[in-house]
Amino acid sequence: MPAIEQSNRTMTQESLVKKRIAKVEEQLKKLREENRRKELTQVMFQNLSGNYLNTMKEEDLNDLSWLIDQNLNVIDNKLHMPCVVLYPPGSDSQPEAWPSVAAARSLFSEYKTLPVSRMMNQENFLEQLITKTTNRLEKLQEENRRKELTKIMFQNLGGNGLHNVKKDDLDELGWLIDQNLKDIDNRIHALIKAYAFEGN
């Protein structure tokens, strides 16, 4: 009878590990998609600040084009009265407004009513946005890396070997396992203390 119970327990643990792996893979997929969007957003803003797209692959340019279209749609939806003022080359040319001069004047008068504290020049705005986006991207990359290593760890626990894992990954995986073991030890000690406290 204990052999059957042990077999059931092993199957339950195995199914839990498989479910956890599937969940981590799904989270990893979502983070990769989010990171891709963040990377492309960063490239878009770098291009706006003067770094051009000479070295990008066609696939990256297509993705960037899609992202720019998405952002333009968001901007278009947020502006209740969109307008464009074009300044043709030459100092004697008159600027042109689209869709009309009246719409442009209305939008500019609305802009002038904004509090000064909310105003920011484009360069400062882009620098802040790039910095925030870069920091967020770095955090997401670190989180993705940790999730990838966690996935490798659970796959190894599920019976897959480590023969396809690179040496650098093994070093980081060893560190992650050590951290997890420390967390488990700390949790065990906390539970023992709590149990001992309740027993008194």
N, C-alpha and C positions, 0 to 999 in steps of 0.2 A: 504493500500500500504506500509506503513512503516514496518508492520509486515513481509511482504515478503522480503523487503530489509534487515531487521534485520536477518531473517532466512538465506538469501544468504550470508550475512557477516559472520555469525556464521559458516556456512558450509565452507566458504573460510578459515577462521581462523583455523578450525578444520583440513582441508586438509593440510594447511601449517604446523601445529604442527605435523601431521602424517608424512609428508615428512621430516621434521627436525629430528624427532625421527628415521626414517629409515636411514637417512644420518649419524646420530650420532652412531647408531648401527653398520653400515658398517665401520666407522672409528674406533670404538672400537674393532671390529673383527680384522681389520688390525693391530692395535696396540698390541692386544693380541698375534697375530702370531709373530710380530716383537719382542715383549718382550720374548716370548718363545724361539725364536732363540738366543736372547741376553743372556738369562739365561743359555741356553745350551752352548753357547760359553764361558761364564764365568766358567761354570763347567769344560769344556774341558781344559781351561787354568789353573784352579786350580789343575786339575789332573796332568797336565804337571809340575806344580811346587811342587808336592809332596802330595797334598790332594787326597786321593783315593776315589773310587766310591762305597765303601761298603754299603752305606745307600740308594742308588738310587733304585727306583722301576724299574721293567722290562720295562714298557712303556717309562720311562725317558731314560733308557739305549738304547732302540731302537731309540728314537728320537736323542739321542746324537750320536749314530752310524751313522745315516743318515747325521747329520750335519758334522761329521768328514769326511765322504765320500765326501760331497759337498766341504768342505775346501781343501781336498786333490786333488780333481779334479781341483779346481781353481789354487792351487799351481802347479800342474802338467802342466796345460795349460800355466802358466806364465813362467815356466822354459823351455827354448828352448833346453836345454841340461841337462836333469835330470841325476843325478848320486847319488850313495850311496857308502860310504866307511864304511866297516864293520871291526871292531877291535875285533877279536876273543879273548876269555879269555886266559890269560897267557901272560907273558911278552916276550916270544920268538916267538910268532906267528906273521906272517906277515899280515898286513891289506889287505882286498880284496876290489876291486872296481867294481861297477856295473854301467853301462853296460860294461865299459872298463876302463883301467888305463888311456888311452889317453883322454877319455871324462872327467874323474875326474881331470886330470892335466889342461885341457883347462878351466874347470869351476873354478878351484882354481886360475888360473892365471887371469881370468876375475875378480874374487872376489878381488884379490890383487890390481887391478887397481882402485877400488872404492875409493872415497875420505875418509879420516880417519873420518871426521865429521859424515859420514853416518853409520859408523860401531858402533855396540853396542853389548855387550854380551847378551846372551840369557836371563839371569836372569833379567837384567835391561829392556830388551825389553818386557818380559812377565809381569813384574811389571807395566810398563807403560800401557801396553795393558789392564791388569786387572783393573787398576785404571780408565782408560778411559771408559772401558766397564761397570764397576760398577757405575760410575757417570751417564753414559747415561741410564743405566737400572733404576736407582733411578728416574731420570727425567721422563722417560717413564711411570714408575709406578705411579708417581704423576699425570701425564697427564691423564693416564687411569682412575685413581680414580676420577679426576675432570669430565671426560667425563661420567663415570658411574653415578655420582651424577647429572650431567646435564640431562642425560637420565631419571633418576628417576623424576627430576623436571618437565621435559616436559611430561612424562607419567601422572604425577599428574595433570598437566594443561589440559591434554587431557581427564581427567575423571577417571583415575585409582586412587584408594585411596593409602594411605601410610600404610595400615595394614600389609604388608609383609616386611616392611623396619625395619632394626635393629635400636636400640637406638643410637649407635655410628654413623650410617649412617644419622640418623635424625639430630644429632648435626652438623655434617659436612654439611648436606644439608641446615640447617638453616644459617650456615656461608656463603655458596655459594650463597644462595638467597639474603642475606644481601649485599654481594659483587656485585651481579648483579644489585640490586636496587641502590647502590651507583654509579655504572657505568652509569646506566640509568639517575639518577639525574644529574650527571656531564655532560652527553651528552646533556640533556635538557637545562641546564644552559649555556652550550657553544653555543647551537643553538639560545637561546634567546639573548645572547650577540651579536652573529653574525647578527641576524635579526635586533636587535636594532641599531647596527653599520651601517648596510645597509640602515636603515630607516632615518638616520641623514644626 
